[in-house]
Structure formats: structure tokens, C-alpha cells
Amino acid sequence: MPNVPARDAAVHMTTYRRQPLTLVRGEGTRVWDDEGRSYLDFIAGIAVDSLGHAHPGLTEVIAKQAGTLIQVSNLFYTEQQVELAEMLVKHSALDKAFFCNSGTEANEGAIKLARKWGIANRNGAYEIIAANNGFHGRTLGSVAATGTPRYREFFGPGMPGFVFVDYDDVEAIKAATTPTTAAVMLEPIQGEGGVNVPAPDYLKRVREWCDQNGLLLILDEVQTGTGRTGALWAYEHAGVEPDVMTLAKGLGGGVPIGAILAKDHCAIFEPGDHGSTFGGNALASAAATYVLRQLIDGGVLANVRTRGEQLERRLAGLEDRHESVVGQRGAGLMRGVVFDTDIAVDVATRAMNHGLLVNPVRPNVVRFLPPLNVTAGEIDAAIDIIDTALTEIASA
Ligand SMILES: *Cc1c(COP(=O)(O)O)cnc(C)c1O
């Protein structure tokens, strides 16, 4: 058990810059390290642990399903999978689902779907307009759609068929549209790009442009979906409906699952077009169905709204108290606090030493992604720790 970081360095490709913490268990919003110290977890597996850690109801569903049937492949039906698809279709503007295992895979599938649709319905069009500073995943297709060139370095020729425009700039999308354009692919709020919130009418205007020009609108809700922003899907805030939506992160409450949802008119995959061995297996589907039930019927979605407002208020208080805090952005329980200089790593490190895990998503932005069932007391405790860290930095 001891010495996990040193053992890791010997046997694991060092793809991640990790904190020197080995976590051994969790309960609710709290995790414990191997020395018995506990932390409020405002990263939650990067917006994944929707119901926190070791949630009794989710644990029971997973244990029961594991003892009944985990995986049979998609050569057969399971009731768990159809139940999840029914639930997603019933509670969204989309009509059909496809299940996979991660965000990048969901976007790979959405890209294939848009290409097939454009080639068939728009005279061979296959190009996708995506946004600078966007993030859609690390596999070759999704990373080709990712407007952060650094993620594409070192890996040889990229996949063609993507053009990038500035986020929150409708005119740029108009200027980039050509007869080869098939789709526009965006995050409703950019997560990894720094919690970037567009103008309130941005998605509506993009939707109008897509309608006028016969383009698909693909919304990557891998991070914003499943309640994170206070609506079940972030597109609801904008008053638009996407043609295609991708999900992963919070959907399974920690069990890996991804999904593509599409409107009937573009849900055009046919047998043999696409597939996944694990996608939507009985275990992951049962977990995701339980998470959605807790959001919709169990009061968790309402909690995101009230706790989100509290977090916003408390962050505004920090802005009043500390010169270093110059703003905040986000929605619901996806928020970033913005500093005047590049102190985000310093803030996150000090917060960790005081028992709070937060993510320095940009050099000057710390991101908060607590479990969706976080309590009022936990939000207050977390902000008090940030307050302490900022006071330390100001007097250092
Ligand atoms: C995290 C993320 C992805 C990639 O998800 P993985 O499960 O890591 O492949 C894609 N899009 C968005 C918006 C994300 O936040």
C-alpha cells in the first residue's frame, strides 16, 4: 500500500501531472488519503461523481446489478439499457440514443454521425466548425475537433475536416460556413477551456444560422449535461434544441458511460455503421438510470440550483474581500473564480493543505465542480478555505 507515487512512476506512463495524494476512500463530498487526512472534494472526479462518493443508493444498485448481470455485449438486449435510453429520450429534446464509455468516444460517434448525415443530405458535406479553446477529447477524431493545438502536437497528420472559430462569435461561424460544412460543434459552456460562458443569445443565434443553412448543431454536454449547470441539459438555459448531444462524465455517477443522443432526422446510423463492445452495458446503464432518477425525482437537480446560487453568492463575497479576485463565471455547480494574476495553482495547493480539493483549470482560474448533492455547510466550508488561502497569498 505505501509509496504509491514512487511505484506509479516505475510502471505507469506519466501522462498526468498529479497531486502527491493517494486517495483511499470517500463518503459524500469528502475523500480520505492514505494518511487519514480528509478533504472536501470540489473536483468530484472532474464533474463525474454526481451523487458524491459511496452514495448508499447508487452503491446498492451497482452491487445488485454486479451480482446479476454486468456485460453481455450489444449482440443482445438488456432491460437496463433500454430503460436508460427511454429515460434520456423522455427527459430531453432528442429521440434516439447510442451508448459508449467516455466523452471522447461519444464525440467520435457524433462526428461520424454528422459526416454520414452531411455526405448523404448535403451534397457530400463533411466539414465541422468547432471553437477555439474547446475540448472534445483525446482520441484522434475528437482531438481533431479540439480547438487547443497543443493537444494535437507530436501525433502526425491530423484528421482533416475541421475548422476553428472563436467561441461566442456567431459572425465567425457564418464566415466559416461553406458548401462543405455539415455541422457546428460546441460546448454550451466551455469547461476545460476555463469555464467560458457565451453571451445569452449565442446558442440561439447559432441555432438560427444552422436552421437557415441546413447544418447540424452538435452540443458537447459531456461536462455541462446531467444536471451540472442547474438544468438537466445546459441547452435548456439557451432556449434551443441541438440535433445531436453528447454525454459522459456525470451520467454514470462514477461508472464509465457515454452517450450520443440525436433527433430522429439525423439518427441515421444503420447496422454495421458504429458500435462498442462495452457501450451501455447493464451495470453502467443501471447506474446511470439511478443517477438520472435522483436528479429528476430525488431533488438533486433542485439542489444544484440552490447550492449553485449559494456558491455564486459566496464567490461574490470573495471578490469584495480580496483584490486578487476579479470575477467568476459558470452556471449551477460548474463555476470558475478568476484572479488578477496567475495564482490558481498556488490557491489550489494551499486549499489542498487546508483540506479542500479544487482544480486550477487555467493559470488564473480555479474551477469548482462539487457533487450535485453537496450541502450548504460544505459550500460554506469550501469558500472559507479559499478565503484563508487568498489571505495567505496576499500576506506572503
Ligand atoms: C471531459 C470532456 C470530454 C472528454 O471526456 P473523456 O471521458 O475524458 O473522454 C469531452 N468533452 C467535454 C466537454 C469534456 O469536458
The ligand as a Tripos MOL2 file, in Angstrom:
@<TRIPOS>MOLECULE
LIG
   15    15     1     0     0
SMALL
NO_CHARGES

@<TRIPOS>ATOM
      1 C1        -14.0680   15.7390  -20.3520 C.3       1 LIG1
      2 C2        -14.6550   16.1670  -21.6430 C.ar      1 LIG1
      3 C3        -14.5520   15.3740  -22.7970 C.ar      1 LIG1
      4 C4        -13.7500   14.0920  -22.8290 C.3       1 LIG1
      5 O1        -14.2850   13.1230  -21.9920 O.3       1 LIG1
      6 P1        -13.4380   11.7910  -21.6510 P.3       1 LIG1
      7 O2        -14.4130   10.9430  -20.9180 O.co2     1 LIG1
      8 O3        -12.2520   12.2180  -20.8520 O.co2     1 LIG1
      9 O4        -13.0350   11.2050  -22.9610 O.co2     1 LIG1
     10 C5        -15.1810   15.8100  -23.9400 C.ar      1 LIG1
     11 N1        -15.8830   16.9600  -23.9590 N.ar      1 LIG1
     12 C6        -16.0080   17.7350  -22.8700 C.ar      1 LIG1
     13 C7        -16.8220   18.9910  -22.9480 C.3       1 LIG1
     14 C8        -15.3880   17.3780  -21.6790 C.ar      1 LIG1
     15 O5        -15.4830   18.1790  -20.6050 O.3       1 LIG1
@<TRIPOS>BOND
     1     1     2 1
     2     2     3 ar
     3     2    14 ar
     4     3     4 1
     5     3    10 ar
     6     4     5 1
     7     5     6 1
     8     6     7 2
     9     6     8 1
    10     6     9 1
    11    10    11 ar
    12    11    12 ar
    13    12    13 1
    14    12    14 ar
    15    14    15 1
@<TRIPOS>SUBSTRUCTURE
     1 LIG1         1 GROUP 0 **** ****
